[in-house]
């Protein structure tokens, strides 16, 4: 289950990556990639240990 705050945080990360690709490295020289806005995938894992 994803909390609303977690979803907003993940969306913020993707938005920052997209902005960086567009503004800081539009020609893909710093981080080579096939296209200006390459696909992005994020995974969030929360581990909760009981008794620690």
C-alpha positions in Angstrom: 0.0 0.0 0.0 1.3 3.4 -0.9 0.6 6.4 1.2 -0.4 9.7 -0.6 2.8 11.4 0.7 5.0 8.6 -0.7 3.3 9.0 -4.1 3.9 12.7 -4.1 7.5 12.2 -3.2 8.0 9.7 -6.1 6.3 12.1 -8.5 8.6 14.9 -7.3 11.7 12.7 -8.1 10.4 11.9 -11.6 9.7 15.6 -12.2 13.1 16.6 -11.0 14.7 14.0 -13.3 12.6 15.2 -16.3 13.6 18.8 -15.6 17.3 17.9 -15.3 17.2 16.0 -18.6 15.5 19.0 -20.3 17.4 21.9 -18.7 20.9 20.6 -17.7 21.6 17.8 -20.2 19.3 18.2 -23.2 22.0 16.8 -25.6 22.6 13.7 -23.4 26.3 14.5 -23.0 26.6 14.2 -19.2 24.5 11.0 -19.1 24.3 9.4 -22.5 20.8 8.2 -23.5 18.9 7.3 -26.6 16.4 10.2 -26.4 16.1 13.4 -24.5 13.6 12.1 -22.0 14.3 8.5 -21.5 11.9 6.2 -19.7 11.9 6.3 -15.9 11.0 3.6 -13.4 11.0 4.0 -9.6 10.5 1.4 -6.9 9.8 2.2 -3.3 10.3 -0.4 -0.6 9.4 0.0 3.0 10.7 -2.6 5.4 9.3 -2.6 8.9 11.0 -4.8 11.4 9.1 -5.8 14.5 11.0 -6.0 17.8 14.0 -3.9 16.7 
